[in-house]
């Protein structure tokens, strides 16, 4: 009986560890933010369900993006 419980506990630990690893690989990591310094072009449109939406388009220089 003890061997069965130890085996089940080992399987549960492996499932939890693999779930945690999956979460960290797909959702973990550093957060990156962008500071917008220019005014964008405003576009007013509607979604498929006729909800009004506002979209902004920005033109960025590629060298600004690559600098850290």
C-alpha positions as CSV (number, residue, x, y, z in Angstrom):
1,X,0.0,0.0,0.0
2,X,2.9,2.4,0.8
3,X,4.5,1.7,-2.6
4,X,1.2,2.7,-4.3
5,X,0.9,5.9,-2.4
6,X,4.5,6.8,-3.0
7,X,4.1,6.1,-6.7
8,X,0.9,8.3,-6.9
9,X,2.7,11.0,-5.0
10,X,5.7,10.8,-7.4
11,X,3.3,11.1,-10.4
12,X,1.5,14.1,-8.9
13,X,4.8,15.8,-8.3
14,X,5.9,15.2,-11.9
15,X,2.5,16.5,-13.2
16,X,2.8,19.7,-11.1
17,X,6.4,20.3,-12.0
18,X,5.7,19.9,-15.7
19,X,2.7,22.2,-15.5
20,X,4.8,24.8,-13.7
21,X,7.6,24.5,-16.3
22,X,5.1,24.9,-19.1
23,X,3.7,28.0,-17.5
24,X,7.1,29.6,-17.0
25,X,8.2,28.9,-20.5
26,X,5.1,30.2,-22.2
27,X,3.9,33.0,-19.9
28,X,7.0,33.9,-17.8
29,X,9.9,36.2,-18.6
30,X,10.5,39.8,-18.6
31,X,7.9,42.4,-19.4
32,X,8.7,45.0,-22.1
33,X,7.0,48.4,-22.4
34,X,7.0,51.0,-25.1
35,X,7.0,54.7,-24.5
36,X,5.2,56.5,-27.3
37,X,6.8,59.9,-28.0
38,X,5.0,60.9,-31.2
39,X,1.4,61.5,-32.1
40,X,-0.3,58.7,-34.0
41,X,-2.9,58.8,-36.8
42,X,-6.3,58.2,-35.3
43,X,-8.7,55.8,-37.2
44,X,-12.2,55.4,-36.1
45,X,-13.8,52.1,-37.2
46,X,-16.4,49.5,-36.0
47,X,-15.9,45.9,-35.0
48,X,-17.9,43.1,-36.5
49,X,-20.6,43.5,-33.8
50,X,-20.9,47.2,-34.7
51,X,-19.0,48.3,-31.6
52,X,-17.1,51.6,-32.2
53,X,-13.4,51.3,-32.0
54,X,-10.5,53.7,-32.2
55,X,-7.1,52.5,-33.6
56,X,-3.9,54.5,-33.6
57,X,-1.2,54.0,-36.2
58,X,2.4,55.1,-35.4
59,X,5.4,55.4,-37.7
60,X,8.6,54.4,-35.9
61,X,12.2,54.5,-37.0
62,X,13.8,51.0,-37.0
63,X,17.0,52.3,-35.3
64,X,14.9,53.6,-32.4
65,X,13.4,50.2,-31.8
66,X,16.8,48.4,-31.9
67,X,18.5,50.7,-29.3
68,X,18.3,49.6,-25.7
